C-alpha cells in the first residue's frame, strides 16, 4: 500500500472507514509500511486492521522485527492460520476460510 495515496484518499472520505494493511503478504511476503499507515489512519479517525497471518510473527525475530513495526497502532490484528497446516497458499484454503469466516477475497 502506498501511504502517500492513502493519506490523500482518506482526506476525501466521510463516515466510518476501515483500512486493511498487510504484514507479510501470503504470496509475496511483502509488508505494507505499517508505522506510516498507522499514523495516517489514527490521525484521520479510520480503523486499521492488519492482516498478519504470515508476517506478524516477524515481531518475534530480532532480524525481522522492524518489518512489523507499527502493529501496535492498529485497532485489530489477525494472526489466524490460513491453512491449519494444510497448504501455505490462501488460494488453496477456501474450505478453511469458509469455515472460519475469514475469506481473503
DSSP file (Angstrom, degrees, kcal/mol; ACC not computed):
  #  RESIDUE AA STRUCTURE BP1 BP2  ACC     N-H-->O    O-->H-N    N-H-->O    O-->H-N    TCO  KAPPA ALPHA  PHI   PSI    X-CA   Y-CA   Z-CA
    1    1 A X              0   0    0      0, 0.0     2,-0.8     0, 0.0    32,-0.6   0.000 360.0 360.0 360.0 138.9    0.0    0.0    0.0
    2    2 A X     >  -     0   0    0      1,-0.2     4,-1.9    30,-0.1     3,-0.4  -0.815 360.0-160.7 -91.5 111.4    1.2    3.5   -0.8
    3    3 A X  H  > S+     0   0    0     -2,-0.8     4,-2.3     1,-0.2     5,-0.2   0.840  88.4  58.4 -63.2 -34.7    0.9    5.5    2.3
    4    4 A X  H  > S+     0   0    0      1,-0.2     4,-1.5     2,-0.2    -1,-0.2   0.896 109.3  44.4 -63.3 -38.9    1.0    8.8    0.4
    5    5 A X  H  > S+     0   0    0     -3,-0.4     4,-2.7     2,-0.2    -1,-0.2   0.845 109.5  56.9 -72.9 -34.1   -2.0    7.8   -1.6
    6    6 A X  H  X S+     0   0    0     -4,-1.9     4,-3.0     2,-0.2     5,-0.2   0.931 105.1  51.1 -61.3 -45.4   -3.8    6.6    1.5
    7    7 A X  H  X S+     0   0    0     -4,-2.3     4,-1.4     1,-0.2    -1,-0.2   0.922 112.3  46.7 -57.7 -45.6   -3.5   10.0    3.1
    8    8 A X  H  < S+     0   0    0     -4,-1.5     4,-0.5     1,-0.2    -1,-0.2   0.917 114.3  47.6 -63.0 -44.4   -4.9   11.7    0.0
    9    9 A X  H >< S+     0   0    0     -4,-2.7     3,-1.7     1,-0.2     4,-0.5   0.927 108.3  52.8 -65.2 -46.7   -7.8    9.2   -0.2
   10   10 A X  H >< S+     0   0    0     -4,-3.0     3,-1.0     1,-0.3    -1,-0.2   0.822 101.0  62.7 -60.9 -30.4   -8.8    9.3    3.4
   11   11 A X  T 3< S+     0   0    0     -4,-1.4    -1,-0.3    -5,-0.2    -2,-0.2   0.717 103.4  50.0 -66.8 -19.4   -9.0   13.1    3.2
   12   12 A X  T <  S+     0   0    0     -3,-1.7     2,-0.2    -4,-0.5    -1,-0.2   0.520  96.7  89.1 -95.4  -6.4  -11.8   12.7    0.6
   13   13 A X    <   -     0   0    0     -3,-1.0     2,-0.3    -4,-0.5     4,-0.1  -0.626  53.8-163.2 -99.3 151.1  -13.9   10.3    2.7
   14   14 A X        +     0   0    0     -2,-0.2     2,-0.0     2,-0.1    -2,-0.0  -0.948  53.2  18.5-125.2 150.2  -16.7   10.9    5.2
   15   15 A X  S    S-     0   0    0     -2,-0.3    -2,-0.0     2,-0.1     2,-0.0  -0.225 106.3 -11.7  87.6-178.1  -18.0    8.5    7.7
   16   16 A X        -     0   0    0     30,-0.1     2,-0.4    -2,-0.0    -2,-0.1  -0.284  66.0-176.5 -60.2 135.7  -16.7    5.2    9.2
   17   17 A X        -     0   0    0     28,-0.3    30,-3.0    -4,-0.1     2,-0.4  -0.998  13.9-163.0-137.7 137.9  -13.6    3.9    7.3
   18   18 A X  E     -a   47   0A   0     -2,-0.4     2,-0.5    28,-0.2    30,-0.2  -0.975   4.6-162.2-120.3 137.6  -11.6    0.7    7.7
   19   19 A X  E     -a   48   0A   0     28,-3.1    30,-3.0    -2,-0.4     2,-0.6  -0.976   5.7-156.0-117.9 129.3   -8.1    0.3    6.2
   20   20 A X  E     -a   49   0A   0     -2,-0.5     2,-0.3    28,-0.2    30,-0.2  -0.930  14.9-175.1-109.2 118.0   -6.7   -3.2    5.8
   21   21 A X  E     -a   50   0A   0     28,-2.8    30,-2.9    -2,-0.6     2,-0.4  -0.730  20.0-121.9-110.2 160.5   -2.9   -3.5    5.7
   22   22 A X  E     -a   51   0A   0     -2,-0.3    10,-2.6    28,-0.2     2,-0.5  -0.863  16.4-172.7-107.0 132.4   -0.6   -6.5    5.1
   23   23 A X  B    S-C   31   0B   0     28,-2.8    32,-1.8    -2,-0.4    33,-0.4  -0.791  87.3  -9.1-116.4  84.3    2.0   -7.8    7.4
   24   24 A X  S    S-     0   0    0      6,-1.0    30,-0.4    -2,-0.5    31,-0.4   0.884  84.6-125.2  90.7  82.1    3.6  -10.4    5.2
   25   25 A X     >  -     0   0    0      5,-2.4     4,-2.1    -3,-0.2     5,-0.0  -0.279  17.1-124.1 -57.9 139.2    1.5  -11.0    2.1
   26   26 A X  T  4 S+     0   0    0      1,-0.2    -1,-0.1     2,-0.2    -4,-0.0   0.849 105.8  29.8 -53.6 -41.8    0.5  -14.6    1.5
   27   27 A X  T  4 S+     0   0    0      1,-0.1    -1,-0.2    62,-0.1    -2,-0.1   0.766 135.7  21.5 -95.4 -27.6    2.1  -14.9   -1.9
   28   28 A X  T  4 S-     0   0    0      2,-0.1    -2,-0.2     0, 0.0     3,-0.1   0.638  86.9-128.0-117.2 -18.7    5.0  -12.5   -1.8
   29   29 A X     <  +     0   0    0     -4,-2.1    -3,-0.1     1,-0.2    -5,-0.0   0.487  54.8 155.5  81.0   2.4    5.9  -11.9    1.8
   30   30 A X        -     0   0    0     -6,-0.2    -5,-2.4    -7,-0.1    -6,-1.0  -0.302  32.0-147.9 -68.0 146.1    5.6   -8.2    1.3
   31   31 A X  B     -C   23   0B   0     -7,-0.2    -8,-0.2    -8,-0.2     2,-0.1  -0.933   9.6-132.7-113.0 136.3    4.9   -5.8    4.2
   32   32 A X        -     0   0    0    -10,-2.6     2,-2.1    -2,-0.4     3,-0.2  -0.483  43.4 -92.2 -74.3 158.4    3.0   -2.6    3.9
   33   33 A X     >  +     0   0    0    -32,-0.6     4,-2.6     1,-0.2     5,-0.2  -0.515  54.9 179.3 -72.9  83.3    4.6    0.4    5.7
   34   34 A X  H  > S+     0   0    0     -2,-2.1     4,-2.8    33,-0.4    -1,-0.2   0.834  70.4  52.5 -62.4 -39.8    2.7   -0.3    8.9
   35   35 A X  H  > S+     0   0    0     34,-0.6     4,-2.0     2,-0.2    -1,-0.2   0.932 114.1  42.9 -64.7 -44.5    4.1    2.5   11.0
   36   36 A X  H  > S+     0   0    0      2,-0.2     4,-2.1     1,-0.2    -2,-0.2   0.916 115.7  48.5 -67.4 -43.6    3.2    5.2    8.4
   37   37 A X  H  X S+     0   0    0     -4,-2.6     4,-2.8     1,-0.2     5,-0.2   0.905 110.4  52.7 -63.3 -41.3   -0.2    3.7    7.7
   38   38 A X  H  X S+     0   0    0     -4,-2.8     4,-2.4    -5,-0.2     5,-0.2   0.902 109.1  48.5 -61.0 -42.5   -0.9    3.5   11.4
   39   39 A X  H  X S+     0   0    0     -4,-2.0     4,-2.0    -5,-0.2    -1,-0.2   0.905 113.4  47.8 -64.4 -41.2   -0.1    7.2   11.9
   40   40 A X  H  X S+     0   0    0     -4,-2.1     4,-1.7     2,-0.2     6,-0.2   0.930 113.8  45.4 -66.8 -46.2   -2.3    8.2    9.0
   41   41 A X  H  X>S+     0   0    0     -4,-2.8     5,-1.5     1,-0.2     4,-1.2   0.905 113.0  50.3 -67.5 -40.0   -5.3    6.1   10.0
   42   42 A X  H  <5S+     0   0    0     -4,-2.4     3,-0.3    -5,-0.2    -1,-0.2   0.900 111.2  49.2 -63.7 -39.5   -5.1    7.3   13.6
   43   43 A X  H  <5S+     0   0    0     -4,-2.0    -1,-0.2     1,-0.2    -2,-0.2   0.825 115.6  43.5 -67.9 -31.2   -4.9   10.9   12.6
   44   44 A X  H  <5S-     0   0    0     -4,-1.7    -1,-0.2    -5,-0.1    -2,-0.2   0.570 111.2-116.4 -92.0  -9.5   -7.9   10.5   10.2
   45   45 A X  T  <5 +     0   0    0     -4,-1.2   -28,-0.3    -3,-0.3    -3,-0.2   0.554  66.1 143.3  84.8   7.4  -10.0    8.5   12.6
   46   46 A X      < -     0   0    0     -5,-1.5     2,-0.4    -6,-0.2    -1,-0.3  -0.474  54.0-115.6 -78.6 153.3  -10.0    5.5   10.3
   47   47 A X  E     -a   18   0A   0    -30,-3.0   -28,-3.1    -2,-0.1     2,-0.5  -0.763  27.5-150.2 -88.3 131.5   -9.9    1.9   11.8
   48   48 A X  E     -a   19   0A   0     -2,-0.4    27,-1.9   -30,-0.2    28,-1.7  -0.915  13.3-175.1-109.0 124.7   -6.8    0.0   10.9
   49   49 A X  E     -ab  20  76A   0    -30,-3.0   -28,-2.8    -2,-0.5     2,-0.6  -0.965   9.9-157.0-112.2 132.1   -6.8   -3.8   10.6
   50   50 A X  E     -ab  21  77A   0     26,-2.5    28,-2.3    -2,-0.4     2,-0.9  -0.948   7.6-148.2-112.9 119.6   -3.5   -5.6   10.0
   51   51 A X  E     +ab  22  78A   0    -30,-2.9   -28,-2.8    -2,-0.6     4,-0.2  -0.763  30.3 161.1 -84.1 109.0   -3.6   -9.0    8.4
   52   52 A X     >  +     0   0    0     26,-2.4     4,-1.4    -2,-0.9     5,-0.4  -0.027  20.9 131.9-121.6  30.5   -0.6  -10.7    9.9
   53   53 A X  T  4 S+     0   0    0      1,-0.2    -1,-0.1     2,-0.1    29,-0.1   0.818  92.8  13.1 -54.9 -32.2   -1.4  -14.4    9.3
   54   54 A X  T  4 S+     0   0    0    -30,-0.4     3,-0.3   -31,-0.4    -1,-0.2   0.760 135.1  38.4-110.9 -39.7    2.1  -14.9    7.9
   55   55 A X  T >4 S+     0   0    0    -32,-1.8     3,-2.4   -31,-0.4     4,-0.3   0.640  88.7  83.2 -96.0 -13.9    4.2  -11.8    8.8
   56   56 A X  G >< S+     0   0    0     -4,-1.4     3,-1.6   -33,-0.4    -1,-0.2   0.816  83.5  68.6 -58.2 -27.7    3.0  -10.8   12.3
   57   57 A X  G >  S+     0   0    0     -5,-0.4     3,-1.9    -3,-0.3    -1,-0.3   0.620  75.3  84.5 -67.6 -12.2    5.5  -13.4   13.6
   58   58 A X  G X  S+     0   0    0     -3,-2.4     3,-1.9     1,-0.3     6,-0.3   0.794  75.7  71.9 -59.8 -26.3    8.3  -11.2   12.4
   59   59 A X  G <  S+     0   0    0     -3,-1.6    -1,-0.3    -4,-0.3    -2,-0.2   0.711  91.1  58.1 -62.8 -19.1    8.0   -9.4   15.7
   60   60 A X  G <  S+     0   0    0     -3,-1.9     2,-0.5    -4,-0.1    -1,-0.3   0.501  94.6  79.3 -88.3  -3.6    9.5  -12.5   17.4
   61   61 A X    <>  -     0   0    0     -3,-1.9     4,-1.5    -4,-0.2    -1,-0.0  -0.900  65.5-153.4-110.0 127.6   12.7  -12.3   15.3
   62   62 A X  T  4 S+     0   0    0     -2,-0.5     4,-0.3     1,-0.2    -1,-0.1   0.893 100.1  51.0 -60.6 -38.0   15.5   -9.8   16.1
   63   63 A X  T  4 S+     0   0    0      1,-0.2    -1,-0.2     2,-0.1     3,-0.2   0.858 123.4  25.9 -69.5 -36.6   16.5   -9.9   12.5
   64   64 A X  T >> S+     0   0    0     -6,-0.3     3,-1.6     1,-0.1     4,-0.5   0.370  86.7 107.0-112.0   3.2   13.0   -9.2   11.0
   65   65 A X  G >< S+     0   0    0     -4,-1.5     3,-1.5     1,-0.3     4,-0.2   0.840  72.4  63.2 -53.5 -39.7   11.3   -7.3   13.9
   66   66 A X  G >4 S+     0   0    0     -4,-0.3     3,-1.4     1,-0.3    -1,-0.3   0.774  89.9  69.0 -60.9 -26.5   11.5   -3.9   12.1
   67   67 A X  G <4 S+     0   0    0     -3,-1.6   -33,-0.4     1,-0.3    -1,-0.3   0.836 104.2  42.5 -60.0 -32.1    9.2   -5.2    9.3
   68   68 A X  G X< S+     0   0    0     -3,-1.5     3,-1.7    -4,-0.5    -1,-0.3   0.244  80.3 135.0-102.2  12.4    6.3   -5.3   11.7
   69   69 A X  T <   +     0   0    0     -3,-1.4   -34,-0.6     1,-0.2   -35,-0.1  -0.414  65.8  37.5 -60.4 133.2    6.9   -2.0   13.5
   70   70 A X  T >  S+     0   0    0    -36,-0.2     3,-1.9   -35,-0.1     4,-0.3   0.293  73.5 116.8 107.8  -8.2    3.6   -0.2   13.8
   71   71 A X  G X   +     0   0    0     -3,-1.7     3,-1.6     1,-0.3    -2,-0.1   0.807  69.6  66.9 -63.0 -25.6    1.3   -3.1   14.5
   72   72 A X  G 3  S+     0   0    0      1,-0.3    -1,-0.3     3,-0.0    -3,-0.1   0.662  91.4  63.8 -68.4 -13.3    0.6   -1.5   17.9
   73   73 A X  G <  S+     0   0    0     -3,-1.9    -1,-0.3   -39,-0.0   -25,-0.2   0.541  84.7  99.0 -84.9  -8.3   -1.1    1.3   16.1
   74   74 A X    <   -     0   0    0     -3,-1.6   -25,-0.2    -4,-0.3     3,-0.1  -0.488  66.7-146.5 -82.9 149.2   -3.8   -1.0   14.7
   75   75 A X  S    S+     0   0    0    -27,-1.9     2,-0.3     1,-0.2   -26,-0.2   0.714  89.8  20.9 -79.6 -23.2   -7.3   -1.4   16.1
   76   76 A X  E     -b   49   0A   0    -28,-1.7   -26,-2.5    -5,-0.1     2,-0.4  -0.999  62.2-172.2-148.2 142.9   -7.2   -5.1   15.1
   77   77 A X  E     -b   50   0A   0     -2,-0.3     2,-0.5   -28,-0.2   -26,-0.2  -0.995  10.0-156.9-133.2 139.7   -4.6   -7.6   14.2
   78   78 A X  E     +b   51   0A   0    -28,-2.3   -26,-2.4    -2,-0.4   -22,-0.2  -0.973  22.9 164.0-122.3 127.6   -5.2  -11.1   12.8
   79   79 A X        +     0   0    0     -2,-0.5     2,-0.3   -28,-0.1    -1,-0.1  -0.160  27.2 149.3-127.9  37.7   -2.8  -13.9   13.1
   80   80 A X        -     0   0    0      1,-0.1     2,-0.4     2,-0.0    -2,-0.1  -0.542  55.9-111.5 -73.5 133.0   -5.2  -16.7   12.2
   81   81 A X        -     0   0    0     -2,-0.3    -1,-0.1     1,-0.2   -27,-0.1  -0.526  25.7-158.4 -64.6 121.0   -3.6  -19.7   10.5
   82   82 A X  S    S+     0   0    0     -2,-0.4    -1,-0.2     1,-0.2    15,-0.1   0.746  86.4  25.3 -73.9 -23.0   -4.9  -19.5    7.0
   83   83 A X  S >  S-     0   0    0     13,-0.1     3,-2.0     3,-0.0    -1,-0.2   0.514  86.1-135.2-124.0  -7.5   -4.2  -23.2    6.2
   84   84 A X  T 3  S-     0   0    0      1,-0.3     4,-0.1     2,-0.1    -2,-0.0   0.845  80.3 -53.3  50.4  35.5   -4.2  -25.0    9.5
   85   85 A X  T 3  S+     0   0    0      2,-0.1    -1,-0.3     1,-0.0     3,-0.1   0.545 121.2 104.5  82.5   7.7   -1.1  -26.8    8.3
   86   86 A X  S <  S-     0   0    0     -3,-2.0     2,-0.3     1,-0.3    -2,-0.1   0.944  91.6 -18.6 -86.6 -53.1   -2.6  -28.0    5.0
   87   87 A X        -     0   0    0     -4,-0.2    -1,-0.3     2,-0.1    -2,-0.1  -0.956  49.8-135.0-157.8 133.9   -1.1  -25.6    2.4
   88   88 A X  S    S+     0   0    0     -2,-0.3     2,-0.6    -3,-0.1     3,-0.1   0.440  80.1  95.6 -75.3   3.5    0.6  -22.2    2.7
   89   89 A X    >   -     0   0    0      1,-0.2     3,-1.7    -6,-0.1     4,-0.1  -0.844  62.2-156.0 -98.9 120.4   -1.4  -20.8   -0.3
   90   90 A X  G >  S+     0   0    0     -2,-0.6     3,-1.5     1,-0.3    14,-0.2   0.805  93.8  65.3 -61.6 -28.2   -4.5  -18.9    0.6
   91   91 A X  G 3  S+     0   0    0      1,-0.3     3,-0.3     2,-0.1    -1,-0.3   0.696 104.2  45.6 -69.2 -16.0   -5.9  -19.6   -2.8
   92   92 A X  G <  S+     0   0    0     -3,-1.7    -1,-0.3     1,-0.2    -2,-0.2   0.225 100.3  68.9-109.1  13.7   -6.0  -23.3   -1.9
   93   93 A X    X>  +     0   0    0     -3,-1.5     4,-2.3     1,-0.1     3,-0.6   0.034  54.2 127.2-119.5  28.0   -7.5  -23.0    1.6
   94   94 A X  H 3> S+     0   0    0     -3,-0.3     4,-2.8     1,-0.2     5,-0.2   0.866  71.5  55.6 -54.5 -42.0  -11.0  -21.9    0.6
   95   95 A X  H 3> S+     0   0    0      1,-0.2     4,-1.8     2,-0.2    -1,-0.2   0.899 110.1  46.1 -60.8 -37.5  -12.8  -24.6    2.7
   96   96 A X  H <> S+     0   0    0     -3,-0.6     4,-2.4     2,-0.2    -1,-0.2   0.922 113.0  49.4 -69.5 -43.7  -10.9  -23.5    5.8
   97   97 A X  H  X>S+     0   0    0     -4,-2.3     4,-1.9     1,-0.2     5,-1.8   0.920 110.4  51.0 -60.0 -43.6  -11.7  -19.8    5.2
   98   98 A X  H  <5S+     0   0    0     -4,-2.8    -1,-0.2     1,-0.2    -2,-0.2   0.903 111.3  47.9 -62.1 -40.3  -15.3  -20.6    4.6
   99   99 A X  H  <5S+     0   0    0     -4,-1.8    -1,-0.2    -5,-0.2    -2,-0.2   0.898 119.2  38.4 -66.8 -40.9  -15.5  -22.5    7.9
  100  100 A X  H  <5S-     0   0    0     -4,-2.4    -1,-0.2    -5,-0.1    -2,-0.2   0.610 105.7-124.8 -85.8 -12.5  -13.8  -19.7    9.8
  101  101 A X  T  <5S+     0   0    0     -4,-1.9    -3,-0.2    -5,-0.2    -4,-0.1   0.831  75.5 121.3  70.7  31.8  -15.5  -16.9    8.0
  102  102 A X      < +     0   0    0     -5,-1.8    -4,-0.2    -6,-0.2    -5,-0.1  -0.233  35.6 172.4-120.3  43.5  -12.1  -15.4    7.1
  103  103 A X        -     0   0    0     -6,-0.3    -9,-0.0     1,-0.2   -13,-0.0  -0.292  24.3-153.4 -58.2 131.3  -12.3  -15.3    3.3
  104  104 A X              0   0    0      1,-0.2    -1,-0.2   -14,-0.2   -13,-0.1   0.490 360.0 360.0 -84.2  -2.5   -9.3  -13.4    1.9
  105  105 A X              0   0    0      0, 0.0    -1,-0.2     0, 0.0    -2,-0.1   0.431 360.0 360.0-103.7 360.0  -11.1  -12.4   -1.3
